[in-house]
Amino acid sequence: MKWEGNRESSNVEDARGSEGRNGGFNLGGRSIGIGSIAIALVASYFFGVNPLTVLNLLNGGGVPGPVPQRQQVQQAPANDRTTRLVSTVLADTEDTWTQLFSARGARYVVPKLQIFSGTTSTACGTGQTASGPFYCPGDQKIYIDLAFYKLMQQRFQVSSDFAQAYVIAHEVGHHVQNIAGTMAKVEAARERATPSQSNALSVRLELQADCYAGVWAFHANQARSILEVGDVEAALAAATAIGDDALQQQQQGYVVPDSFTHGSSAQRVRWFKRGIESGEMASCNTFETKQL
């Protein structure tokens, strides 16, 4: 992916402290390794278990008490390569979605992105490393601990720049859904739905965000020629690795489709490809199709 030298976003906040040194994390004075983080991530992702509970049990502790809220110290983003990549990708999404919204006679409100380590305070509650990257509609902000990219590499053998950009573009896709009103409609529908119906709605929301990530890549490549040989395949590998069926099979040895919340590997690949091949937001309407 050709990105170095391109514009970096001014909407990135760096809230990292001393957590996460030497490839681990700290919980109550104990170092937590990347393997434990991976298990906690999956447990949180599929079963709604607080990741800190899992981490405590894995390390010989009991159920943790409330997470203390540490004061957020915002500072200018660091100048390491991964931080610059994230900032550049965010800037590229800003340019792309501003143009796409303008073409529709609408205004794109750019999101903020916070890089954190360990835990962070958000309008959606306490953000945690083990929860993976996420978007909070309450403050219109994307949160990411860059250790997640190490997890992608070590756990899923996915490490390319474009695969990392796909992660950011997917979360920006949720922001697009939020300001377009889609997220609020889905949340209202989920409140009236059964658990399996609620999961199905969540899948459609996630697959649309995958498609929107593809739409960004289509337009960014047309405008700035960012794609290189193997980039799309790397993003598809990332989508395959984090499909619900792949993660469930890896974690528990069997698949439970009714519990899917993000979509199968094949579905995530299909909708990302639909976005990157068409470049059209209209092609991403996962809510009016029977076949995902």
LINTAHU-V393539 format. One line per field, one symbol per residue. phi: phi as a letter, one per 40 degrees, with the letter a starting at -180 (. if undefined). burial: b if it has 16 or more other ideal C-beta (glycine too) atoms within 10 Angstrom, else e. A space follows every 50 residues. Layout:
phi=???
burial=???
//
This chain:
phi=.cbcgcdbccbbbbbcbccgcfgbbbbfgbcbccccccccccccccbgcd dcccccccbgcccccdccccccbcacdcbccccccdcccccccccccccc ccccgbbcccccbbcbagbacbcbhccbdccgcabbccbfbcbacccccc cdcccbfbacdccccdccccccdccdccccgcccccccccccccdccccc ccdccccccccccccdcdcccccbfccbdgcccccccccccbcdcccccc cbgabbdcccbbhcdcccccccccccccgbdccbcccbbcbc
burial=bebeebebbebbbbbbbebbeeebbebeeeebeeebbbbbbbbbbbeeeb bbbbbbbbeeeeeeeebeeeeeeeeebeeeeebbbbbbbbbbbbbbbeeb beeeeeebebbbbbbbbbbbbbeeebbbbbbbbebbbeeebbbbbbbbbb bbeebbebebbbbbbbbbbbbbbbbbbbbbebbeebeeebeeeeeeebbb bbbbbbbbbbbbbbbbbbbbbeeeebbeeebbebbbbbbbbbbbbbbbee beeeeeeeebbbbbbebbbbbbbbbbeebebeebebeeeeee
//
